[in-house]
């Protein structure tokens, strides 16, 4: 039976009971705003940047050391900037801005990781000018992304958090005290980080050094992080940057007014030009140029020696071989290349360090005898400079026929302007070189269609320059035309597919050299022709495990990875073995001396390997090798050990060679010093 409530009773209940059904339900008490609700977006950016740096460091270098703290510290002022940009508008627009900033960071870190995986150097912003040309390598980029897909996925976790949990972040305009509070945090954290950097001044290759004094992106990424390295790169690209001498490097050099009493120095006994540095210094008003005159006048020139002019009057064919290495040679598969590397001049301790712009910088070092400037395409930059020591210009001045060929797009890396400035009549695909457009293109075809351009004029001496293409990555049998073409020759080799495809790709170079020698022999000029062959860089497109497989052991990555082969060969010559450390930096002065060319050894950073100059191999990260020691800068920056006097001296020399190489490029120094 239902209970019946009388209306009067209901009225009485409503009047006397605050919780009756007719009374409004009060709102719950307001919670005070939390720290996260006000500063959550700032914390999100700071944590995300630190997280990106952690993933990049672990994935790229395999470890994180105490230097990671600087990447974390720099994340705070960066997070401040991103936070302030994300709270200027309405809540909806602010969320879009925050998402776009996070996407930008993902693309930046992901792009740097892919680039470093492919080229083993940080990506220089200057290379964006070649982005259109890089689209030719989409298959290479796709492959690198697939191989690093796990890291790419990890980079996307922060944006997934922002999209799904962003509602917990305050994205509306903050109150002034919050806005200025975050700004204050950013300023204080930046000042604290800079003070921390200054505290490292006494450390070898310290945060202070890479932040203020030297341009070494590889060291900077390790010491300061990716974001700070890219910021420095952008600032230096926009405003210019001149390396500063590190502590301990002598800044005031005594100008020798008279030659040493024991021995007169002249162009008849030494590889120098008749340059009156004292007069140049007295007449120079530009302090940078005057400093350069002072520096170069202090360099001890190299003596001429028993090898000087050994090849005078001979032809020269200079070949830069794409991704060639000792692992591509075999006495059975590549008998011509193998024999040439074990005859003529035999370099047992030769290195080709990788540089910031891979192929282009590799060419620059071997062609110019200078170190490339960080952050720019040095070869392209040099196109506006006077280059009297370039082999093309040297031989052209002597009446040689000088031609250059590249079996790929003729404009790539700006070779259409740099090659003519080096002294060559230049042809590539698109301006006269007719080979099939495959990926990659055939070196054999290039030799077949170009050899008659210079060999038929056998009454005129010639110097020919080749930049090959067949050894280019990717190394597989489905996307690499050359590897697929030569697949049958390597099918029985006991290696992985990548290793076999790499060897197959380089077989095309073997066939090209065989054809070249046959043509030279048939024309009767082989006995009077020198062939020089060097790679542009080690095969960084080959997985490290494949390099280890071909080497038969785990290859050490700071030095051994860059150990390579330099062929300098003439038919019938006696075998000459060179055991001292040699690098691509030494190629130009060595060839110049052998051919009796006029050059000034003080104005090149490499050495004639047959001179009495001490050997020195320099690497991108400021590591070095001499006949006395191997110095690893990445270890020196961490172990806290004080450098020996010898190490300090060589570090000073290395720093100066980077500094003055850049100054030569920036100031067209040869044009201001050497008569045209």
Order of alpha helices (4+ residues) and beta strands (2+ residues): alpha-alpha-alpha-alpha-alpha-alpha-alpha-alpha-alpha-alpha-alpha-alpha-beta-alpha-beta-beta-alpha-alpha-alpha-beta-alpha-beta-alpha-alpha-beta-alpha-alpha-beta-alpha-beta-beta-beta-alpha-beta-beta-beta-alpha-alpha-alpha
